Amino acid sequence: MLSGLTARYIKISSGYMGQLLEWPEVITEGVDIEDCRKSLEDAAREMVLAYHQQNKEIPIEHSLFETIMVEMA
């Protein structure tokens, strides 16, 4: 089964940090966004495998995200 996940990328001094919003434990770094994306995809696949091996429920189905508006002035 193929599932879409939401990646967030943050610029850091060594390049970029990536994190999956639906699965915050999946965090990687890369020298550029493409490298970080590849690492994040690899990390997500490894986490899926590890969760399956441990008979743990993957937390994705229970996530809900929405944008809220906050005045920043």
C-alpha positions in Angstrom: 0.0 0.0 0.0 1.3 3.4 -1.0 0.7 6.3 1.5 1.4 10.0 1.1 3.4 11.6 3.9 4.0 15.3 4.5 7.6 16.4 4.6 8.8 19.6 6.3 12.3 21.0 5.4 14.2 23.5 7.5 17.4 25.3 6.4 20.2 24.6 8.9 23.9 25.5 8.9 24.9 22.2 7.3 22.1 22.0 4.7 18.6 20.9 5.4 16.7 19.0 8.1 13.7 17.0 7.0 10.9 15.6 9.2 7.6 13.8 8.5 4.7 15.7 10.0 2.6 12.6 10.3 5.5 10.7 11.9 7.7 13.2 13.8 10.2 10.5 14.9 11.4 10.3 11.2 14.0 13.0 10.9 17.0 13.3 8.6 19.5 15.8 7.3 21.0 16.4 3.9 23.4 18.9 2.2 20.5 20.0 -0.1 16.8 19.4 -0.3 17.2 16.6 -2.8 19.6 14.8 -0.6 17.4 15.4 2.5 14.4 14.1 0.6 16.1 10.9 -0.4 17.3 10.4 3.2 13.8 11.0 4.5 12.3 8.5 2.0 14.9 5.9 3.0 14.2 6.6 6.7 10.5 6.3 6.3 10.9 2.9 4.5 13.2 1.7 7.3 10.7 2.8 10.0 7.8 1.0 8.2 9.9 -2.2 8.2 11.0 -1.8 11.8 7.4 -1.2 12.9 6.1 -4.2 11.0 8.9 -6.4 12.5 7.9 -5.3 16.0 4.1 -5.6 15.3 3.7 -1.9 16.2 1.0 0.2 14.6 2.2 2.8 12.2 0.9 6.2 13.5 -0.1 7.7 10.1 -3.8 6.8 9.9 -4.6 8.9 13.0 -3.1 12.2 11.9 -5.1 15.3 11.1 -3.4 18.5 9.9 -4.9 21.9 9.2 -3.6 25.4 8.8 -4.6 27.9 11.4 -4.2 31.7 10.9 -2.3 33.7 13.4 -1.5 37.4 13.2 2.3 37.9 13.4 2.4 41.7 13.8 
